[in-house]
Amino acid sequence: MEFAGALRQAIQASGLTLERIRHRLGRRGLTVSVATLSYWQRGRSRPRSRTVVVALEEILQVPPGTLTELLDDPAPTATPVRGGLAAGSPGPGERGRPVRDLWPDPEQYASLIGQLDRSGDHRLERLSIHDVFRLDEVHRSWTLSVRTVLRAAGDDIDRVVCVHQTSVVQQPGNTGVAAGNVGFAAGNAGNSDAPGIAEFTELTGNPGNPGSSGNGGNIADHEPDGAAGVDSAPAAAGTAGLAEVRYCRPGRIRAEGGLVAFELVFDRVLSAGDTAVVEYELGPIEEPAYDSYDRRFSHPVHDYVAIIQFDGERLPARCYGFTAESSQSPRQRLGELWIGTSGSANIAVGAVRRGIVGIEWEWH
């Protein structure tokens, strides 16, 4: 509704009728009906295309970001779970902080997700996200498995958008590597100084049956949803590390500069109250030795669990959980995590509101 209110005020201040706005959008090659514009300003629906909103800012003569940044506005704060660890508690002005600030390169993040359909993201409730990050025995390759449970808070929702950092991005004061956002850009994962998860690898699955419910979809045989007749990412980046999906199918995939964003299309269209489970894998992705992994949350999540699996006999000397408010904020350690006989450590967080949650480790 914040987007709707801002759009309504901008239209009123401009003195333009909806018909004139429609006409000016048409001259830019953008087709939007008067009814759709009316729905947007009344909060009955939201734009699917960021390009249209950028054009609206120019037509209505409002500062850049006035409307586009409200498309990333987080959902309401989740109620803390008793006994759970709340991360990213909202502080003064937090709702005004753009979601893209969770990423090392905000402009690149905004550019990628602007090419995907996020119209239903704000109407999806994140019930749980479970990550399993596996680091190979020589610490030169990683894989990521993600399972997410979603519940629709509205009708006609057919997909979710995920974002991940898949290559090292060095930040001042951070030397490790991280993975994980599911834009969640719907979840969000991705460490500011490491390869990210959230938001894929060599392909496996059933050829000719891409993304079928219950089976791994062979993405190589899948034409991205909505891509016909539209410029798409180069073939070499077509899968961008996405290896396998289950209970859904891959839609459009966009990758650039170590960041990958993609749509996961549900096996049915959701109505209010319906739930969906999606699973996918990224990797193996070759990168230098890592020392951290994180997930970036742009929406509240009721339950988040991350497991770090260290293959081989060499284990880190210490392992810690941490949170951060943004990619530029200092990390706040939550305490030391035990590495069990299985060679794994885990962190469980209840009622994540917004921000970054991760695990970092130190080698001998």
Phi and psi in degrees as a GROMACS rama.xvg file:
@    title "Ramachandran Plot"
@    xaxis  label "Phi"
@    yaxis  label "Psi"
@TYPE xy
-64.2727  -39.6072  GLU-2
-63.3644  -45.6362  PHE-3
-59.6461  -44.2645  ALA-4
-63.8938  -42.1386  GLY-5
-65.8283  -40.716  ALA-6
-65.1186  -43.0836  LEU-7
-61.5818  -43.9796  ARG-8
-64.5472  -40.2238  GLN-9
-65.2464  -39.413  ALA-10
-65.6254  -44.9865  ILE-11
-61.7467  -42.2951  GLN-12
-67.3012  -29.5579  ALA-13
-74.6969  -26.4393  SER-14
77.6583  5.23599  GLY-15
-86.8758  144.68  LEU-16
-81.0733  162.366  THR-17
-62.2083  -33.7031  LEU-18
-65.0205  -40.9673  GLU-19
-66.4032  -38.4992  ARG-20
-64.1731  -43.9857  ILE-21
-58.643  -42.8979  ARG-22
-63.6738  -43.3377  HIS-23
-68.9314  -34.2642  ARG-24
-64.8975  -40.1001  LEU-25
-61.4928  -36.2739  GLY-26
-66.5846  -18.2384  ARG-27
-95.5021  6.70175  ARG-28
82.6339  17.1321  GLY-29
-113.281  119.835  LEU-30
-99.3476  112.604  THR-31
-137.898  128.131  VAL-32
-78.7855  160.581  SER-33
-61.7856  -39.004  VAL-34
-61.236  -40.7956  ALA-35
-65.1418  -43.6109  THR-36
-59.4434  -39.4635  LEU-37
-64.2477  -42.2322  SER-38
-60.9602  -41.6193  TYR-39
-62.615  -44.3086  TRP-40
-76.8918  -14.2805  GLN-41
-98.0385  -3.90498  ARG-42
81.0894  13.7042  GLY-43
-81.2973  -20.5863  ARG-44
-156.44  173.554  SER-45
-131.324  154.596  ARG-46
-62.7143  143.398  PRO-47
-88.5098  -25.5546  ARG-48
-110.359  123.501  SER-49
-67.5737  -29.83  ARG-50
-60.0068  -40.575  THR-51
-63.8613  -40.9226  VAL-52
-67.9397  -38.5175  VAL-53
-60.4507  -42.0071  VAL-54
-64.2683  -38.838  ALA-55
-61.9496  -39.9275  LEU-56
-59.7455  -39.5928  GLU-57
-70.9914  -43.6167  GLU-58
-65.3467  -41.1372  ILE-59
-84.8546  -4.84916  LEU-60
58.0622  50.8024  GLN-61
-111.647  156.579  VAL-62
-58.849  144.244  PRO-63
-55.2028  135.174  PRO-64
95.619  -15.1462  GLY-65
-55.6436  -41.3521  THR-66
-103.424  -39.8378  LEU-67
-62.8911  -38.8727  THR-68
-69.4932  -23.6359  GLU-69
-74.6657  -16.449  LEU-70
-66.6747  -25.0266  LEU-71
-94.4133  8.21348  ASP-72
-59.6264  129.766  ASP-73
-69.0299  158.105  PRO-74
-71.6111  168.321  ALA-75
-58.4096  152.586  PRO-76
-60.772  136.073  THR-77
-77.4996  149.899  ALA-78
-75.5182  128.967  THR-79
-59.0864  142.522  PRO-80
-86.9549  132.681  VAL-81
-58.5792  128.239  ARG-82
83.3389  -6.64478  GLY-83
-88.6857  166.895  GLY-84
-101.919  113.71  LEU-85
-86.5033  126.297  ALA-86
-113.53  149.003  ALA-87
65.5794  41.0912  GLY-88
-57.7501  135.518  SER-89
-68.5181  132.78  PRO-90
-113.474  -175.431  GLY-91
-56.3442  127.363  PRO-92
78.3925  4.50887  GLY-93
-63.3302  -38.3597  GLU-94
-64.6718  -19.6996  ARG-95
-86.9074  -7.34971  GLY-96
-80.8757  123.9  ARG-97
-61.315  142.035  PRO-98
-59.4473  -32.7237  VAL-99
-63.0583  -17.8488  ARG-100
-67.8143  -9.34098  ASP-101
-73.9685  -10.4165  LEU-102
-113.722  148.14  TRP-103
-57.9854  -37.2371  PRO-104
-120.303  88.5342  ASP-105
-58.1279  -38.2123  PRO-106
-67.5392  -39.8563  GLU-107
-64.7981  -42.1321  GLN-108
-59.4247  -48.5583  TYR-109
-62.7692  -37.5099  ALA-110
-64.6598  -43.3396  SER-111
-68.1889  -51.63  LEU-112
-69.9396  -20.5858  ILE-113
-67.1644  -15.1  GLY-114
-91.807  -0.296296  GLN-115
-117.167  165.527  LEU-116
-91.4149  103.189  ASP-117
-109.87  20.7218  ARG-118
-61.7165  -24.7756  SER-119
-101  -3.48991  GLY-120
-57.8714  -42.8646  ASP-121
-73.1437  -8.15309  HIS-122
-109.016  19.5039  ARG-123
-113.768  127.532  LEU-124
-93.8098  127.42  GLU-125
-88.8046  107.325  ARG-126
-81.0865  -43.626  LEU-127
-157.883  150.599  SER-128
-135.636  126.135  ILE-129
-122.454  121.641  HIS-130
-112.115  140.1  ASP-131
-125.772  111.353  VAL-132
-105.695  118.875  PHE-133
-111.167  126.303  ARG-134
-108.192  127.2  LEU-135
-68.4383  170.241  ASP-136
-66.1124  -21.6967  GLU-137
-103.42  7.15778  VAL-138
60.3058  36.7732  HIS-139
-120.777  -0.428173  ARG-140
-150.992  143.834  SER-141
-136.176  155.823  TRP-142
-131.685  154.571  THR-143
-135  131.367  LEU-144
-116.115  132.652  SER-145
-128.363  135.879  VAL-146
-128.034  125.395  ARG-147
-127.765  135.747  THR-148
-113.135  125.194  VAL-149
-123.5  152.706  LEU-150
-132.482  133.404  ARG-151
-77.4865  133.758  ALA-152
-105.34  14.352  ALA-153
-163.202  -178.239  GLY-154
-98.3222  163.371  ASP-155
59.6209  48.5976  ASP-156
-109.729  124.24  ILE-157
-124.35  1.7563  ASP-158
-161.689  166.181  ARG-159
-134.416  151.678  VAL-160
-107.373  135.353  VAL-161
-121.031  147.679  CYS-162
-134.028  139.067  VAL-163
-143.759  146.085  HIS-164
-94.3838  121.119  GLN-165
-111.519  6.42989  THR-166
-145.211  163.567  SER-167
-67.2797  131.771  VAL-168
-125.178  108.608  VAL-169
-74.2478  134.723  GLN-170
-124.023  149.026  GLN-171
-55.6872  127.488  PRO-172
86.0797  -6.53588  GLY-173
-121.016  127.685  ASN-174
-115.341  -4.56207  THR-175
-94.8485  -168.747  GLY-176
-121.954  145.205  VAL-177
-134.611  159.887  ALA-178
-142.289  144.346  ALA-179
128.322  106.743  GLY-180
-152.661  134.565  ASN-181
-124.348  57.8346  VAL-182
24.9161  -5.02087  GLY-183
-98.3314  97.35  ALA-186
64.9833  165.05  GLY-187
-145.557  134.854  ASN-188
-135.563  164.102  ALA-189
132.212  119.932  GLY-190
-92.6183  142.347  ASN-191
-62.3932  -20.4957  SER-192
-124.987  17.392  ASP-193
-144.719  174.515  ALA-194
-69.4234  143.427  PRO-195
-106.602  163.946  GLY-196
-83.6299  -85.1419  ILE-197
-57.1362  100.194  ALA-198
-157.445  -161.406  THR-201
-59.7526  151.852  GLU-202
-94.6681  141.293  LEU-203
-135.958  171.762  THR-204
126.312  -159.275  GLY-205
-101.911  105.168  ASN-206
-56.7218  138.57  PRO-207
84.6228  -5.57339  GLY-208
-132.447  60.4037  ASN-209
-64.4348  126.659  PRO-210
63.9359  21.5965  GLY-211
-66.8665  149.635  SER-212
-57.8508  127.638  SER-213
85.7208  -6.38649  GLY-214
-126.55  152.019  ASN-215
-71.5013  131.402  GLY-216
-90.7453  131.232  GLY-217
-81.6016  104.275  ASN-218
-67.8361  -24.9262  ILE-219
-62.2079  -27.3455  ALA-220
-96.2441  8.64888  ASP-221
-110.142  128.12  HIS-222
-85.9651  119.84  GLU-223
-50.2466  136.997  PRO-224
-60.0042  131.695  ASP-225
76.0282  9.60954  GLY-226
-92.9998  -12.3993  ALA-227
-60.6576  127.566  ALA-228
75.2827  7.53882  GLY-229
-121.956  141.806  VAL-230
-59.9767  135.047  ASP-231
-126.287  175.786  SER-232
-65.4445  155.512  ALA-233
-56.1405  152.093  PRO-234
-57.6846  -36.3259  ALA-235
-62.9798  -26.5603  ALA-236
-105.596  15.3929  ALA-237
-58.6745  -36.2779  GLY-238
-104.844  -19.7215  THR-239
50.3358  35.9926  ALA-240
91.5522  -4.29502  GLY-241
-75.6175  116.089  LEU-242
-94.589  -49.4975  ALA-243
-151.437  142.572  GLU-244
-128.729  150.684  VAL-245
-135.903  145.161  ARG-246
65.8729  16.6956  TYR-247
-165.6  -175.977  CYS-248
-138.859  152.331  ARG-249
-72.8734  139.019  PRO-250
-99.366  -132.795  GLY-251
-73.4276  142.555  ARG-252
-125.107  130.492  ILE-253
-129.328  135.934  ARG-254
-140.275  141.894  ALA-255
-165.202  131.469  GLU-256
56.5281  38.4668  GLY-257
84.2868  -0.568977  GLY-258
-110.01  135.822  LEU-259
-128.351  136.358  VAL-260
-130.582  140.942  ALA-261
-152.763  158.455  PHE-262
-98.7993  140.304  GLU-263
-113.102  116.058  LEU-264
-92.5672  124.01  VAL-265
-64.7162  161.585  PHE-266
-79.5231  1.19132  ASP-267
-160.712  161.52  ARG-268
-81.9908  129.38  VAL-269
-86.8096  143.346  LEU-270
-108.342  166.616  SER-271
-52.927  128.156  ALA-272
95.1601  -17.1271  GLY-273
-70.4357  150.372  ASP-274
-114.434  155.532  THR-275
-139.803  142.132  ALA-276
-117.126  127.754  VAL-277
-124.859  141.921  VAL-278
-131.907  144.338  GLU-279
-156.049  164.666  TYR-280
-131.345  144.021  GLU-281
-118.5  141.86  LEU-282
102.993  -178.959  GLY-283
-71.939  138.325  PRO-284
-116.734  125.661  ILE-285
-82.0792  123.527  GLU-286
-150.511  164.441  GLU-287
-61.6381  171.478  PRO-288
-57.8678  137.933  ALA-289
-99.3612  157.078  TYR-290
-136.262  14.7668  ASP-291
-167.186  162.046  SER-292
-147.722  140.202  TYR-293
-148.415  166.676  ASP-294
-125.562  140.944  ARG-295
-107.99  124.262  ARG-296
-107.178  114.752  PHE-297
-97.713  -9.98752  SER-298
-131.336  151.671  HIS-299
-61.4838  146.201  PRO-300
-133.053  130.498  VAL-301
-68.5625  -37.8189  HIS-302
-145.842  123.994  ASP-303
-128.733  131.259  TYR-304
-131.219  131.238  VAL-305
-123.917  131.506  ALA-306
-117.427  128.67  ILE-307
-106.842  120.023  ILE-308
-109.272  118.217  GLN-309
-99.2949  111.886  PHE-310
-80.3827  152.844  ASP-311
90.7017  179.805  GLY-312
-86.689  -24.0653  GLU-313
-81.8659  121.349  ARG-314
-117.85  156.199  LEU-315
-63.316  156.311  PRO-316
-74.6787  -37.6284  ALA-317
-145.006  156.427  ARG-318
-143.012  136.149  CYS-319
-134.239  149.567  TYR-320
-92.0549  153.787  GLY-321
-152.64  162.306  PHE-322
-132.545  162.271  THR-323
-155.187  151.019  ALA-324
-80.9749  -31.6797  GLU-325
-154.782  176.959  SER-326
-67.5894  -21.4755  SER-327
-98.9959  -5.72819  GLN-328
-84.125  151.046  SER-329
-67.3381  148.799  PRO-330
-77.5397  141.17  ARG-331
-110.43  112.559  GLN-332
-71.0669  141.722  ARG-333
-99.9378  -9.90341  LEU-334
130.094  166.111  GLY-335
-79.527  142.216  GLU-336
-108.5  139.708  LEU-337
-80.9108  141.712  TRP-338
-101.897  115.394  ILE-339
-80.5007  -178.128  GLY-340
-65.8571  -17.9455  THR-341
-78.8025  -4.15011  SER-342
75.7758  28.7452  GLY-343
-132.079  155.712  SER-344
-132.018  155.44  ALA-345
-144.395  158.707  ASN-346
-136.06  136.383  ILE-347
-122.638  126.529  ALA-348
-128.216  130.297  VAL-349
-102.792  142.847  GLY-350
55.485  57.5833  ALA-351
-71.8082  129.398  VAL-352
-91.656  -59.2795  ARG-353
-169.874  148.279  ARG-354
127.553  -151.663  GLY-355
-123.857  133.169  ILE-356
-127.499  133.485  VAL-357
-157.778  -177.654  GLY-358
-129.418  135.03  ILE-359
-127.051  154.861  GLU-360
-141.288  160.255  TRP-361
-122.552  131.877  GLU-362
-87.5494  160.113  TRP-363
